[in-house]
Amino acid sequence: MISSNISNPYSGSSNIVVSSPPTTTTTSSKNQKLYDVTIFGATGFTGTLITRYLIQRLSSLVESDSDLMVSGRRFCIAGRNESRLNELVMAHNIKMSDKGRKDLIIDVAVISKVEKGPKLLELTGNTKVLLNVAGPFIACGGLEIVDSCVETGTDYLDITGEPEYVLESAQKFHDKARENNVKIIHCCGFDSIPADLGTNISLFHVKNKLEELGISQTDKTTIVTNGYLSLNLPGFVSYGTFNTLVTSLENYSVFSGKKTSEKIVQKTSDKKGSYSKRGTQYHAGLQNYIVPFSTSDPLIVRRSNHLIGYDTSLSENTENTFEYNNYLQLSNRYYLFLMIIFFMIMFICTRLSFGARFLRFLYSLKPNPTQKERDESSFEFVFETFGKVTPANSTDPVLFKCKTRMYNNNDPGYTETAVYCLDSALFLLNNSNAARSNPGVLTPSSVFGVEQCKEEYLRCLGQHTTLKFDFVEFAHAKGSENPSLKKEVEKFLKL
């Protein structure tokens, strides 16, 4: 239940002042809602970083109102532990009250149990955008929160990396979200902003290069993109991230064989089978070993490109196809061996009745990543795109290859995830093109990666992250041109 409805931890006295906003249980206009953004799960490791990032943005408004993304907005943090929520924002709220800026105070909402009902409907009904950072999402009421957001007309974002959770959400709520004009945008953290946005930018780069050659996107096209992720993590992941991994492995046998509607997830690998899907091997170009990496990234990227329209393979009137595969880069065989052993142990343990509990207990004894460890973390995503396009007025296909990379020199999993998700929520509120995008269960690129939004969204992220993107290479061949490139692309696509 929600304790004391919505509470304001400080409003000029030493006592907690409680306000009682109107209960909302049905779909209503977003303009009538009390809060612009509510962060649910704010006291977790990542939730705390997001809240601190929000406090930093709000505090800057004391000196200048130049941060238009947060200026004039009202915020609330929510979770199960009232004392921890109050502790998180108390110092900020006292400071803002002392400076006469009560408009910058962050309110608190306490909900002790996440279940569909009046209390959860009240929480979601009082906010325009709910940002859910309480994972594992499949086990912590994520679907109930999505259901409540759809019913109360509240846009929803999260930082999940659980494919099974995204599948369930899309199957259950996509149609209803469209009817209620609600946007459900999953995977707005490190899973899967870099992979989704990086692939999106790569494909639009390919599109522009092909148009320079006089080739239209509507021509018969086959495209395969491989994303190769390299991580530099001096420390370990947080307990919440580890718990999510364990939960995903627990649910693997349940969801791996579940049939999904083609309207929800594009099964291009079942449909084409015409490309070379790499297993564990050495990649000479990267000078690293590559291992197939099952995260939410492939699901999100494929769905993005179907929703945006770049991939139209579900249409009966076209033969355009797109496929995305995800890989992890490892620098030597030693790390490759360790990773294989690690996941074998994890998988075996999660098949046992006590194994998952034992893993969680062991990992709970380890501290979360320190600030120093996070500061020394970084990532690089290399995207290789191979394709064949046959112009409408020709039988001679054009083969092409594009290489791009996305990288940063800051902690991707937590520090920059805080920026990705909060800035995405703020962008949805402030950008009219994003706000007008089609409703439903969506992906980051299908909302923020469309041509009307992309440049501004990248500028928005670039102000508070070290995220960078480089175009490395684009080459094409037609007829007898560039035989080495033709051989490489043909081998990859198995033409």
Residue pairs with C-beta under 8 A, 6 or more apart in sequence:
1 111
1 112
1 113
1 119
2 109
2 110
2 111
2 112
2 119
2 122
2 123
3 82
3 110
3 111
3 112
4 18
4 82
4 110
5 18
5 19
5 20
5 21
5 109
5 122
6 18
6 19
6 20
6 21
6 34
6 76
6 107
6 108
6 109
6 126
7 16
7 17
7 18
7 19
7 82
7 86
7 107
7 108
7 109
7 110
8 16
8 17
8 18
8 19
8 93
8 105
8 107
8 108
9 16
9 85
9 86
9 89
9 90
9 93
9 105
9 106
9 107
9 108
10 16
10 17
10 90
10 93
10 94
10 97
10 105
11 17
11 93
11 97
11 102
11 105
12 97
12 102
16 86
19 107
21 34
21 126
22 126
23 118
23 121
23 122
23 125
24 33
24 121
24 122
24 124
24 125
24 126
24 152
25 118
25 121
25 122
25 125
25 151
25 152
26 125
26 151
26 152
27 151
27 152
27 153
27 180
28 125
28 152
28 153
29 153
30 128
30 153
30 154
30 155
33 125
33 126
33 127
33 128
33 154
34 74
34 76
34 126
34 127
35 74
35 75
35 76
35 107
35 126
35 127
35 128
36 73
36 74
36 75
36 127
36 128
36 129
36 429
37 73
37 75
37 76
37 127
37 128
37 129
37 130
37 131
37 422
37 425
37 426
37 429
38 75
38 76
38 77
38 78
38 109
38 123
38 124
38 126
38 127
38 129
38 130
38 131
39 47
39 50
39 51
39 54
39 75
39 76
39 77
39 78
39 131
39 133
39 422
40 78
40 79
40 111
40 123
40 130
40 131
40 132
40 133
40 134
40 145
41 47
41 78
41 79
41 132
41 133
41 134
41 135
41 140
42 48
42 50
42 51
42 77
42 78
42 79
42 85
42 88
42 133
43 79
43 80
43 81
43 84
43 85
43 88
44 79
44 133
44 134
44 135
44 240
45 238
45 239
45 240
45 368
45 414
46 133
46 159
46 189
46 238
46 240
46 414
46 417
46 418
47 77
47 79
47 133
47 134
48 88
49 414
49 415
49 417
49 418
50 131
50 133
50 418
50 421
50 422
51 77
51 88
51 89
51 106
52 418
53 418
53 419
53 422
53 464
54 70
54 75
54 106
54 422
55 89
55 92
55 106
57 67
57 69
57 70
58 70
58 75
58 92
58 96
58 104
58 106
59 92
59 95
59 96
59 104
60 66
60 67
61 67
61 70
61 71
61 101
61 104
62 96
62 99
62 101
62 104
65 71
68 430
69 423
69 426
69 427
69 430
69 460
70 426
72 103
73 426
73 429
74 103
74 107
75 106
75 107
76 106
76 107
76 108
76 109
76 126
76 127
77 85
77 88
77 89
77 106
77 107
77 108
77 109
78 85
78 108
78 109
78 110
78 111
78 123
79 85
79 110
79 111
79 134
80 110
80 111
80 112
80 113
81 110
82 108
82 110
85 108
85 110
86 108
89 105
89 106
89 108
92 105
92 106
93 105
93 106
96 102
96 104
96 105
97 105
109 123
109 126
111 119
111 120
111 123
114 120
114 134
114 140
114 141
114 144
114 145
115 141
115 144
116 144
116 147
116 148
120 144
120 145
120 148
121 148
121 151
121 152
123 130
123 148
124 130
124 145
124 148
124 149
124 151
124 152
124 154
125 152
125 153
125 154
127 154
128 154
128 155
128 429
129 154
129 155
129 156
129 157
129 425
129 428
129 429
130 145
130 149
130 154
130 155
130 156
130 157
131 157
131 158
131 421
131 422
131 425
132 142
132 145
132 156
132 157
132 158
132 159
133 158
133 159
133 421
134 140
134 141
134 142
135 142
135 159
135 160
135 162
135 240
135 243
135 244
136 162
136 165
136 240
136 243
136 244
136 246
136 247
136 248
137 143
137 158
137 160
137 162
137 165
137 244
138 162
138 164
138 165
138 168
138 247
138 248
138 251
139 247
142 158
142 160
142 165
142 169
143 165
143 168
143 169
143 172
145 156
146 156
146 169
146 172
146 173
146 184
147 172
147 173
148 154
149 155
149 156
149 182
149 184
150 156
150 173
150 176
150 177
150 180
150 182
150 184
151 180
153 180
153 181
153 182
154 182
155 182
155 183
155 184
155 185
155 428
156 182
156 183
156 184
156 185
157 185
157 186
157 188
157 421
157 424
157 425
157 428
158 185
158 186
158 187
158 188
158 421
159 187
159 188
159 189
159 190
159 191
159 417
159 420
159 421
160 166
160 186
160 187
160 189
160 191
160 244
160 296
161 187
161 189
161 190
161 191
161 192
161 244
161 248
161 295
161 296
162 244
162 247
162 248
162 251
162 296
163 248
163 255
163 294
163 295
163 296
163 299
164 248
164 251
164 252
164 254
164 255
165 186
166 186
166 187
166 296
166 299
166 300
166 441
167 255
167 258
167 260
167 264
167 265
167 299
169 184
169 186
169 441
170 264
170 265
170 303
170 441
171 260
171 261
171 264
173 184
173 441
174 184
174 263
174 264
174 440
174 441
175 440
177 183
177 184
177 439
177 440
177 441
178 438
178 439
178 440
180 439
181 439
182 439
183 428
183 437
183 439
183 440
183 442
183 447
184 440
184 441
184 442
185 424
185 428
185 442
185 443
185 444
185 447
186 296
186 300
186 441
186 442
186 443
187 193
187 196
187 296
187 300
187 443
187 444
188 420
188 421
188 424
188 425
188 444
189 413
189 417
189 420
189 421
190 379
190 412
190 413
190 416
190 417
190 420
191 295
191 296
191 297
191 300
192 295
192 296
192 297
192 300
192 301
192 443
192 444
193 420
193 424
193 444
194 229
194 379
194 381
194 406
194 412
194 467
195 227
195 229
195 297
195 300
195 301
195 324
195 326
195 381
196 297
196 300
196 301
196 304
196 443
196 444
196 445
196 449
197 406
197 444
197 445
197 448
197 449
197 458
198 227
198 381
198 383
198 404
198 405
198 406
198 469
199 225
199 227
199 301
199 304
199 305
199 324
199 383
199 445
200 304
200 305
200 308
200 445
200 449
200 454
201 404
201 406
201 449
201 454
201 469
202 225
202 383
202 385
202 402
202 404
203 223
203 225
203 305
203 310
203 322
203 385
204 451
204 454
205 402
205 404
205 471
205 474
206 223
206 385
206 387
206 400
206 402
206 474
207 217
207 310
209 400
209 402
209 474
209 476
210 216
210 217
210 389
210 398
210 400
211 217
213 398
213 476
214 391
215 389
215 391
215 398
216 391
216 392
217 310
218 318
218 320
218 392
219 389
219 390
219 391
219 392
220 318
220 319
220 320
220 389
220 390
220 392
221 320
221 321
221 387
221 388
221 389
221 390
222 272
222 274
222 275
222 320
222 321
222 387
222 388
222 389
222 493
223 311
223 321
223 322
223 323
223 385
223 386
223 387
224 275
224 322
224 323
224 324
224 325
224 385
224 386
224 387
224 492
224 493
225 301
225 322
225 323
225 324
225 325
225 383
225 384
225 385
226 278
226 324
226 325
226 326
226 327
226 383
226 384
226 385
227 297
227 301
227 324
227 325
227 326
227 327
227 381
227 382
227 383
228 283
228 286
228 288
228 290
228 327
228 328
228 329
228 381
228 382
228 383
228 384
229 293
229 326
229 327
229 328
229 329
229 379
229 380
229 381
230 288
230 328
230 329
230 379
230 380
230 381
230 382
231 328
231 377
231 378
231 379
231 412
232 376
232 377
232 378
232 379
233 373
233 377
233 413
234 372
234 373
234 376
234 377
235 369
235 370
235 373
235 374
235 377
236 242
236 366
236 369
237 245
237 369
237 413
238 368
238 369
238 414
239 363
239 364
239 366
239 368
241 413
242 359
242 360
242 363
243 360
243 363
245 346
246 346
246 350
246 356
246 359
246 360
247 356
249 346
249 347
249 350
249 356
250 350
250 356
252 347
252 350
253 351
260 267
262 314
263 314
264 303
264 441
265 299
265 302
265 303
266 302
266 303
266 306
266 311
266 313
266 314
268 302
268 311
268 313
268 321
268 322
268 323
269 277
269 323
271 313
271 321
272 313
272 321
272 323
274 493
274 494
274 495
275 323
275 386
275 492
275 493
275 494
276 491
276 492
276 493
276 494
277 325
278 290
278 292
278 325
278 327
279 292
280 289
280 290
280 291
280 292
280 336
281 289
281 290
282 288
282 289
282 290
283 289
283 290
283 329
285 384
286 329
286 382
288 329
288 330
288 331
289 329
289 330
289 331
289 332
289 333
289 335
289 336
290 327
290 328
290 329
290 330
291 327
291 328
291 330
291 336
291 339
292 325
292 326
292 327
292 328
293 326
293 327
293 328
294 326
295 326
297 324
297 326
298 324
298 325
298 326
300 443
300 444
300 445
301 324
301 443
301 445
302 311
302 322
302 323
302 324
303 443
303 446
304 443
304 444
304 445
304 446
304 449
305 311
305 322
305 324
305 445
306 312
306 313
306 314
306 322
307 438
307 442
307 443
307 446
308 445
308 446
308 449
308 450
310 322
311 320
311 321
311 322
312 318
312 320
313 319
313 320
313 321
313 322
328 339
329 382
330 336
330 339
346 359
348 355
349 355
349 356
349 358
349 359
350 356
350 359
369 377
369 411
369 414
373 411
374 410
374 411
374 414
374 415
375 410
375 411
377 410
377 411
377 412
377 413
378 407
378 408
378 409
378 410
378 411
378 412
379 407
379 408
379 412
380 405
380 406
380 407
381 405
381 406
381 407
382 403
382 404
382 405
383 402
383 403
383 404
383 405
383 406
384 401
384 402
384 403
385 400
385 401
385 402
385 403
385 404
386 399
386 400
386 401
386 488
386 489
386 492
386 493
387 399
387 400
387 401
387 402
387 489
387 493
388 397
388 398
388 399
388 400
388 489
388 493
388 495
389 397
389 398
389 400
390 396
390 397
390 398
391 398
396 478
396 479
397 478
398 476
398 477
398 478
399 476
399 477
399 478
399 485
399 486
399 489
399 490
399 495
400 474
400 475
400 476
400 477
400 489
401 473
401 474
401 475
401 476
401 485
401 488
401 489
402 473
402 474
403 472
403 473
403 474
404 469
404 470
404 471
404 472
405 469
405 470
405 472
406 467
406 468
406 469
406 470
407 467
407 468
407 470
408 416
408 465
408 466
408 467
408 468
409 466
410 416
410 465
410 466
416 465
416 466
416 467
419 461
419 464
419 465
420 461
420 465
423 460
423 461
423 464
424 444
424 448
426 460
427 434
427 448
427 453
427 456
427 457
427 460
428 434
428 435
428 447
429 435
431 453
431 456
431 457
433 450
433 452
433 453
434 447
434 448
434 453
434 457
437 446
437 447
437 450
437 453
447 453
448 454
448 457
449 457
458 469
461 467
475 482
475 485
476 482
476 485
477 483
477 485
477 486
477 489
489 495
